[in-house]
Amino acid sequence: MTTHPREVLRAAVQPEQLLTALAKVLLGKERAIRLAFTGFLAGGHILVEDVPGVGKTTLALGLARLLGLDFARVQMTADMLPGDILGSSIFDPRQQTFVFHPGPVFHGVLLMDEINRASPRSQSALLEAMAEGQVSADGQSMALPDPFFVIATQNPQEHAGVFPLPESQLDRFTLRFSLGYPGREAERLLLQGKNQRPEDLPIVADRNVLQAWRHAVTAIFLSAEIEDMLLHMARCSRNDERLRMGLSPRALLALKASAQAWAFMAGRDYVTPDDLRSVALAVLGHRLISTANLAGDDLAVLLGQEAWGLDIRF
């Protein structure tokens, strides 16, 4: 199957079909849906921060269904062990040996619900899986499904009995965003039962299509102007006194890949400054560590300053 962006964008199966279908399940959440799919196309993982009941699990179920990938959900708790996520070896009396039983991490789409309720030891068990696409157990490395996509959630309003994600773990998430409450008309449609159930969604793409999409995203063109914008942002972040930690090379690569994915979903084979603006806060918001606990709108203002050259408008 061809992976040139222009040819992939002319294929029978298009990303827009997935976005349209999922919008019938999550009403009024088109931007959040695009951000979630951006994380997948960019080959990364996403962190969804929001209060309970706004559709985080529905988003994960719907994406897994449309992508044709097997799905697992893990409710994180303080007493959870790494083996509960990765799997463990159990003695088989018939074979007189230990046999490895894979954990939920061996699924195409893994929902880690309330990840900040798990202990740091269990949180770190995900690091290798998210970074390398494999896990190590009993001295062996085992490959995870390809594609492998982690959707983690946490409630920002809860502070008791939680373990905040360390910076190294946060950096593994390509994007972080919130769903928010639905608008009035979308909520009216919910009350009327006009939304579709994720279980009823069709499978839009097979693995060949998913691989073609991901390869096409990596081939989306970046002009010298876009590269200069990225480099300028990196320098600004590292010299800004309000920030304790600037953007790492990994953060720049995540922003590049996310902008490429956003352009691909828009039907283009090149990145524009608007693509960078559309994904910047979701990609950089959890990576810019401030000296004054800047967050949300404050970070948006910082990123939108003329000196940064991004001119974000929300």
C-alpha positions as a LaTeX table, in Angstrom:
\begin{tabular}{lrrr}
\hline
Residue & $x$ (\AA) & $y$ (\AA) & $z$ (\AA) \\
\hline
Met1 & 0.00 & 0.00 & 0.00 \\
Thr2 & 1.33 & 3.44 & $-0.93$ \\
Thr3 & 2.30 & 5.82 & 1.87 \\
His4 & 2.84 & 9.04 & $-0.09$ \\
Pro5 & 0.56 & 11.66 & 1.53 \\
Arg6 & $-1.17$ & 12.74 & $-1.67$ \\
Glu7 & $-1.93$ & 9.19 & $-2.76$ \\
Val8 & $-3.10$ & 8.14 & 0.71 \\
Leu9 & $-5.38$ & 11.19 & 0.84 \\
Arg10 & $-6.98$ & 10.03 & $-2.42$ \\
Ala11 & $-7.65$ & 6.51 & $-1.09$ \\
Ala12 & $-11.14$ & 5.19 & $-0.43$ \\
Val13 & $-10.76$ & 5.29 & 3.36 \\
Gln14 & $-10.12$ & 8.77 & 4.77 \\
Pro15 & $-9.44$ & 10.02 & 8.32 \\
Glu16 & $-12.45$ & 12.32 & 7.98 \\
Gln17 & $-14.72$ & 9.25 & 7.99 \\
Leu18 & $-13.43$ & 8.29 & 11.43 \\
Leu19 & $-13.75$ & 11.83 & 12.77 \\
Thr20 & $-17.31$ & 12.16 & 11.49 \\
Ala21 & $-18.36$ & 8.80 & 12.93 \\
Leu22 & $-16.90$ & 9.51 & 16.38 \\
Ala23 & $-18.55$ & 12.95 & 16.45 \\
Lys24 & $-21.90$ & 11.13 & 16.44 \\
Val25 & $-20.93$ & 9.48 & 19.72 \\
Leu26 & $-19.21$ & 12.41 & 21.45 \\
Leu27 & $-21.53$ & 15.25 & 20.56 \\
Gly28 & $-20.01$ & 18.71 & 20.33 \\
Lys29 & $-16.46$ & 17.47 & 20.93 \\
Glu30 & $-14.99$ & 17.75 & 17.43 \\
Arg31 & $-11.76$ & 19.43 & 18.55 \\
Ala32 & $-11.10$ & 16.90 & 21.32 \\
Ile33 & $-11.72$ & 14.08 & 18.85 \\
Arg34 & $-9.20$ & 15.59 & 16.43 \\
Leu35 & $-6.65$ & 15.97 & 19.20 \\
Ala36 & $-7.10$ & 12.34 & 20.25 \\
Phe37 & $-6.71$ & 11.09 & 16.70 \\
Thr38 & $-3.71$ & 13.40 & 16.28 \\
Gly39 & $-2.01$ & 11.51 & 19.09 \\
Phe40 & $-2.66$ & 8.21 & 17.35 \\
Leu41 & $-1.52$ & 9.36 & 13.90 \\
Ala42 & 1.62 & 10.89 & 15.41 \\
Gly43 & 2.52 & 7.51 & 16.88 \\
Gly44 & 2.17 & 8.76 & 20.43 \\
His45 & $-0.13$ & 8.56 & 23.44 \\
Ile46 & $-2.59$ & 10.97 & 25.06 \\
Leu47 & $-3.51$ & 12.13 & 28.56 \\
Val48 & $-7.09$ & 13.31 & 29.05 \\
Glu49 & $-7.64$ & 15.42 & 32.17 \\
Asp50 & $-11.22$ & 16.02 & 33.19 \\
Val51 & $-13.91$ & 15.37 & 35.76 \\
Pro52 & $-15.84$ & 12.08 & 35.71 \\
Gly53 & $-18.72$ & 11.58 & 33.33 \\
Val54 & $-17.75$ & 13.78 & 30.39 \\
Gly55 & $-16.93$ & 10.96 & 27.96 \\
Lys56 & $-13.30$ & 9.93 & 28.43 \\
Thr57 & $-14.04$ & 6.20 & 28.36 \\
Thr58 & $-16.48$ & 6.68 & 25.48 \\
Leu59 & $-13.74$ & 8.41 & 23.50 \\
Ala60 & $-11.37$ & 5.49 & 24.04 \\
Leu61 & $-13.99$ & 2.86 & 23.21 \\
Gly62 & $-15.06$ & 4.70 & 20.08 \\
Leu63 & $-11.52$ & 5.12 & 18.77 \\
Ala64 & $-10.69$ & 1.47 & 19.38 \\
Arg65 & $-13.84$ & 0.36 & 17.59 \\
Leu66 & $-13.34$ & 2.60 & 14.54 \\
Leu67 & $-9.68$ & 1.63 & 14.26 \\
Gly68 & $-10.49$ & $-2.07$ & 14.50 \\
Leu69 & $-8.13$ & $-2.55$ & 17.46 \\
Asp70 & $-8.67$ & $-4.67$ & 20.55 \\
Phe71 & $-9.36$ & $-2.67$ & 23.69 \\
Ala72 & $-8.54$ & $-3.00$ & 27.38 \\
Arg73 & $-9.44$ & $-0.77$ & 30.30 \\
Val74 & $-7.52$ & $-0.73$ & 33.57 \\
Gln75 & $-8.94$ & 1.06 & 36.60 \\
Met76 & $-5.81$ & 2.22 & 38.38 \\
Thr77 & $-5.66$ & 1.91 & 42.17 \\
Ala78 & $-3.01$ & 2.48 & 44.82 \\
Asp79 & $-2.54$ & $-1.25$ & 45.48 \\
Met80 & $-2.03$ & $-2.15$ & 41.82 \\
Leu81 & 1.24 & $-3.91$ & 40.96 \\
Pro82 & 3.23 & $-3.65$ & 37.72 \\
Gly83 & 2.33 & $-7.26$ & 36.98 \\
Asp84 & $-1.35$ & $-6.31$ & 36.94 \\
Ile85 & $-0.57$ & $-4.16$ & 33.90 \\
Leu86 & 2.25 & $-5.99$ & 32.14 \\
Gly87 & 1.38 & $-9.58$ & 33.00 \\
Ser88 & 3.07 & $-12.20$ & 35.14 \\
Ser89 & 4.50 & $-15.69$ & 35.06 \\
Ile90 & 2.45 & $-18.45$ & 36.69 \\
Phe91 & 3.68 & $-21.96$ & 37.33 \\
Asp92 & 2.05 & $-24.53$ & 35.05 \\
Pro93 & 2.08 & $-27.96$ & 36.76 \\
Arg94 & 1.51 & $-29.74$ & 33.45 \\
Gln95 & 4.55 & $-28.23$ & 31.79 \\
Gln96 & 6.49 & $-28.01$ & 35.05 \\
Thr97 & 7.58 & $-24.50$ & 34.18 \\
Phe98 & 6.51 & $-20.90$ & 34.54 \\
Val99 & 4.30 & $-19.59$ & 31.73 \\
Phe100 & 3.92 & $-15.89$ & 31.05 \\
His101 & 0.34 & $-14.63$ & 31.00 \\
Pro102 & 0.11 & $-11.28$ & 29.16 \\
Gly103 & $-1.52$ & $-8.38$ & 30.94 \\
Pro104 & $-3.86$ & $-5.73$ & 29.54 \\
Val105 & $-0.91$ & $-3.82$ & 28.08 \\
Phe106 & $-0.95$ & $-6.33$ & 25.21 \\
His107 & $-3.92$ & $-4.64$ & 23.54 \\
Gly108 & $-3.99$ & $-2.19$ & 20.66 \\
Val109 & $-5.79$ & 0.52 & 22.65 \\
Leu110 & $-5.14$ & 0.65 & 26.39 \\
Leu111 & $-7.23$ & 2.92 & 28.61 \\
Met112 & $-5.47$ & 3.65 & 31.91 \\
Asp113 & $-8.29$ & 5.17 & 33.94 \\
Glu114 & $-7.26$ & 7.54 & 36.75 \\
Ile115 & $-3.58$ & 6.87 & 36.18 \\
Asn116 & $-2.59$ & 9.19 & 39.03 \\
Arg117 & $-4.21$ & 6.83 & 41.55 \\
Ala118 & $-1.57$ & 4.18 & 40.82 \\
Ser119 & 1.69 & 4.12 & 42.74 \\
Pro120 & 4.83 & 5.51 & 41.08 \\
Arg121 & 6.09 & 1.95 & 40.69 \\
Ser122 & 3.04 & 0.95 & 38.65 \\
Gln123 & 3.09 & 4.21 & 36.70 \\
Ser124 & 6.71 & 3.61 & 35.71 \\
Ala125 & 5.80 & 0.15 & 34.44 \\
Leu126 & 4.21 & 1.92 & 31.50 \\
Leu127 & 7.34 & 3.89 & 30.58 \\
Glu128 & 9.06 & 1.19 & 28.54 \\
Ala129 & 5.81 & 0.17 & 26.88 \\
Met130 & 4.99 & 3.73 & 25.83 \\
Ala131 & 8.50 & 4.60 & 24.73 \\
Glu132 & 9.66 & 1.38 & 23.08 \\
Gly133 & 6.52 & $-0.56$ & 22.19 \\
Gln134 & 7.72 & $-3.51$ & 24.22 \\
Val135 & 7.84 & $-4.77$ & 27.80 \\
Ser136 & 10.45 & $-6.74$ & 29.70 \\
Ala137 & 9.45 & $-9.63$ & 31.92 \\
Asp138 & 11.38 & $-12.63$ & 33.20 \\
Gly139 & 14.49 & $-11.39$ & 31.46 \\
Gln140 & 12.81 & $-11.29$ & 28.06 \\
Ser141 & 11.60 & $-8.45$ & 25.86 \\
Met142 & 8.18 & $-8.93$ & 24.33 \\
Ala143 & 6.81 & $-6.75$ & 21.55 \\
Leu144 & 3.45 & $-5.06$ & 22.00 \\
Pro145 & 0.81 & $-4.91$ & 19.27 \\
Asp146 & 1.47 & $-2.51$ & 16.42 \\
Pro147 & $-0.17$ & $-0.05$ & 16.60 \\
Phe148 & $-0.18$ & 0.42 & 20.37 \\
Phe149 & $-2.00$ & 3.46 & 21.76 \\
Val150 & $-2.33$ & 4.49 & 25.41 \\
Ile151 & $-5.15$ & 6.76 & 26.54 \\
Ala152 & $-4.64$ & 7.75 & 30.17 \\
Thr153 & $-7.09$ & 9.78 & 32.22 \\
Gln154 & $-6.96$ & 11.69 & 35.47 \\
Asn155 & $-9.25$ & 13.97 & 37.43 \\
Pro156 & $-7.48$ & 17.30 & 38.07 \\
Gln157 & $-9.91$ & 18.13 & 40.89 \\
Glu158 & $-8.81$ & 15.24 & 43.12 \\
His159 & $-5.79$ & 15.65 & 45.37 \\
Ala160 & $-6.30$ & 13.02 & 48.07 \\
Gly161 & $-4.94$ & 9.54 & 47.51 \\
Val162 & $-3.27$ & 10.38 & 44.22 \\
Phe163 & 0.33 & 10.27 & 43.00 \\
Pro164 & 1.06 & 13.14 & 40.57 \\
Leu165 & 2.72 & 11.98 & 37.39 \\
Pro166 & 6.44 & 12.82 & 37.35 \\
Glu167 & 7.79 & 14.99 & 34.56 \\
Ser168 & 9.45 & 12.01 & 32.87 \\
Gln169 & 6.09 & 10.24 & 32.68 \\
Leu170 & 4.20 & 13.32 & 31.51 \\
Asp171 & 6.71 & 13.77 & 28.71 \\
Arg172 & 5.75 & 10.37 & 27.29 \\
Phe173 & 2.29 & 11.68 & 26.45 \\
Thr174 & 2.28 & 13.39 & 23.08 \\
Leu175 & $-0.77$ & 15.49 & 23.93 \\
Arg176 & $-2.71$ & 16.44 & 27.03 \\
Phe177 & $-6.16$ & 17.99 & 26.81 \\
Ser178 & $-9.62$ & 18.12 & 28.38 \\
Leu179 & $-13.01$ & 17.21 & 26.95 \\
Gly180 & $-14.99$ & 19.77 & 28.92 \\
Tyr181 & $-18.75$ & 19.86 & 29.36 \\
Pro182 & $-20.90$ & 19.67 & 26.22 \\
Gly183 & $-22.62$ & 22.76 & 24.89 \\
Arg184 & $-26.32$ & 23.36 & 25.48 \\
Glu185 & $-27.54$ & 21.96 & 22.16 \\
Ala186 & $-25.21$ & 18.95 & 22.33 \\
Glu187 & $-26.45$ & 18.22 & 25.84 \\
Arg188 & $-30.05$ & 18.51 & 24.65 \\
Leu189 & $-29.32$ & 15.86 & 22.00 \\
Leu190 & $-27.82$ & 13.67 & 24.72 \\
Leu191 & $-31.01$ & 14.00 & 26.77 \\
Gln192 & $-33.00$ & 13.00 & 23.68 \\
Gly193 & $-30.79$ & 9.96 & 23.14 \\
Lys194 & $-29.61$ & 11.20 & 19.75 \\
Asn195 & $-26.00$ & 10.16 & 20.27 \\
Gln196 & $-24.71$ & 6.86 & 18.91 \\
Arg197 & $-23.24$ & 4.17 & 21.15 \\
Pro198 & $-19.53$ & 3.36 & 20.61 \\
Glu199 & $-20.40$ & $-0.35$ & 20.38 \\
Asp200 & $-22.48$ & 0.37 & 17.27 \\
Leu201 & $-19.70$ & 2.14 & 15.37 \\
Pro202 & $-18.38$ & 0.47 & 12.22 \\
Ile203 & $-14.75$ & $-0.50$ & 11.77 \\
Val204 & $-13.43$ & 2.19 & 9.43 \\
Ala205 & $-9.85$ & 1.04 & 8.85 \\
Asp206 & $-7.77$ & $-2.13$ & 8.95 \\
Arg207 & $-4.13$ & $-2.39$ & 10.02 \\
Asn208 & $-2.85$ & $-1.76$ & 6.49 \\
Val209 & $-4.77$ & 1.50 & 6.32 \\
Leu210 & $-3.57$ & 2.54 & 9.78 \\
Gln211 & 0.04 & 1.88 & 8.82 \\
Ala212 & $-0.41$ & 3.82 & 5.58 \\
Trp213 & $-1.88$ & 6.77 & 7.50 \\
Arg214 & 0.96 & 6.82 & 10.02 \\
His215 & 3.65 & 6.55 & 7.36 \\
Ala216 & 1.97 & 9.28 & 5.32 \\
Val217 & 1.97 & 11.58 & 8.35 \\
Thr218 & 5.75 & 11.26 & 8.71 \\
Ala219 & 6.10 & 12.34 & 5.06 \\
Ile220 & 4.04 & 15.54 & 5.45 \\
Phe221 & 6.28 & 18.41 & 4.28 \\
Leu222 & 7.74 & 20.99 & 6.67 \\
Ser223 & 9.02 & 24.18 & 5.09 \\
Ala224 & 12.05 & 26.10 & 6.34 \\
Glu225 & 9.60 & 28.65 & 7.78 \\
Ile226 & 7.93 & 25.99 & 9.95 \\
Glu227 & 11.29 & 24.61 & 11.06 \\
Asp228 & 12.41 & 28.12 & 12.02 \\
Met229 & 9.22 & 28.57 & 14.06 \\
Leu230 & 9.92 & 25.36 & 15.96 \\
Leu231 & 13.54 & 26.28 & 16.62 \\
His232 & 12.57 & 29.80 & 17.70 \\
Met233 & 10.01 & 28.44 & 20.17 \\
Ala234 & 12.63 & 26.11 & 21.65 \\
Arg235 & 15.05 & 28.98 & 22.21 \\
Cys236 & 12.34 & 31.21 & 23.70 \\
Ser237 & 11.25 & 28.52 & 26.14 \\
Arg238 & 14.79 & 27.93 & 27.34 \\
Asn239 & 15.44 & 31.63 & 27.92 \\
Asp240 & 12.09 & 32.57 & 29.49 \\
Glu241 & 12.54 & 33.36 & 33.19 \\
Arg242 & 8.98 & 32.27 & 33.95 \\
Leu243 & 9.83 & 28.71 & 32.96 \\
Arg244 & 11.82 & 26.33 & 35.12 \\
Met245 & 12.22 & 23.94 & 32.23 \\
Gly246 & 12.17 & 24.71 & 28.53 \\
Leu247 & 11.28 & 22.52 & 25.57 \\
Ser248 & 13.39 & 19.42 & 25.01 \\
Pro249 & 14.22 & 18.03 & 21.56 \\
Arg250 & 11.59 & 15.34 & 22.23 \\
Ala251 & 8.98 & 18.05 & 22.80 \\
Leu252 & 9.86 & 19.67 & 19.47 \\
Leu253 & 9.57 & 16.32 & 17.69 \\
Ala254 & 6.17 & 15.77 & 19.33 \\
Leu255 & 5.00 & 19.20 & 18.16 \\
Lys256 & 6.29 & 18.51 & 14.65 \\
Ala257 & 4.57 & 15.11 & 14.45 \\
Ser258 & 1.31 & 16.49 & 15.85 \\
Ala259 & 1.28 & 19.37 & 13.37 \\
Gln260 & 1.91 & 16.89 & 10.55 \\
Ala261 & $-1.00$ & 14.74 & 11.75 \\
Trp262 & $-3.26$ & 17.82 & 11.97 \\
Ala263 & $-2.34$ & 18.79 & 8.41 \\
Phe264 & $-3.00$ & 15.24 & 7.21 \\
Met265 & $-6.48$ & 15.26 & 8.74 \\
Ala266 & $-7.11$ & 18.56 & 6.94 \\
Gly267 & $-6.28$ & 16.88 & 3.62 \\
Arg268 & $-2.95$ & 18.62 & 3.07 \\
Asp269 & 0.54 & 17.24 & 2.45 \\
Tyr270 & 2.30 & 20.21 & 4.07 \\
Val271 & 2.27 & 21.92 & 7.47 \\
Thr272 & 1.09 & 25.50 & 7.94 \\
Pro273 & 1.59 & 27.85 & 10.91 \\
Asp274 & $-2.10$ & 27.30 & 11.76 \\
Asp275 & $-1.39$ & 23.59 & 12.24 \\
Leu276 & 1.24 & 24.45 & 14.84 \\
Arg277 & $-1.14$ & 26.86 & 16.55 \\
Ser278 & $-3.90$ & 24.25 & 16.65 \\
Val279 & $-1.88$ & 21.66 & 18.55 \\
Ala280 & 0.67 & 23.77 & 20.46 \\
Leu281 & $-1.10$ & 24.05 & 23.81 \\
Ala282 & $-2.08$ & 20.35 & 23.89 \\
Val283 & 1.48 & 19.29 & 23.05 \\
Leu284 & 3.42 & 21.80 & 25.13 \\
Gly285 & 1.14 & 22.62 & 28.06 \\
His286 & 2.34 & 19.71 & 30.21 \\
Arg287 & 5.98 & 20.13 & 29.17 \\
Leu288 & 6.48 & 23.81 & 30.01 \\
Ile289 & 7.32 & 23.71 & 33.72 \\
Ser290 & 6.83 & 27.20 & 35.11 \\
Thr291 & 8.25 & 28.91 & 38.18 \\
Ala292 & 4.82 & 30.31 & 39.09 \\
Asn293 & 2.55 & 27.32 & 38.38 \\
Leu294 & 1.22 & 28.78 & 35.15 \\
Ala295 & $-1.53$ & 26.66 & 33.63 \\
Gly296 & $-4.42$ & 26.74 & 31.22 \\
Asp297 & $-5.12$ & 30.25 & 29.95 \\
Asp298 & $-1.84$ & 31.57 & 31.39 \\
Leu299 & 0.16 & 29.13 & 29.28 \\
Ala300 & $-1.97$ & 29.99 & 26.26 \\
Val301 & $-1.08$ & 33.66 & 26.76 \\
Leu302 & 2.60 & 32.80 & 27.11 \\
Leu303 & 2.60 & 30.71 & 23.93 \\
Gly304 & 0.69 & 33.42 & 22.10 \\
Gln305 & 3.15 & 36.17 & 22.86 \\
Glu306 & 4.66 & 37.86 & 19.85 \\
Ala307 & 8.17 & 37.01 & 21.05 \\
Trp308 & 7.41 & 33.30 & 20.69 \\
Gly309 & 6.34 & 33.81 & 17.09 \\
Leu310 & 3.30 & 31.55 & 17.38 \\
Asp311 & 0.44 & 34.06 & 17.78 \\
Ile312 & $-2.01$ & 31.54 & 19.24 \\
Arg313 & $-5.63$ & 32.70 & 19.37 \\
Phe314 & $-8.21$ & 30.76 & 21.42 \\
\hline
\end{tabular}
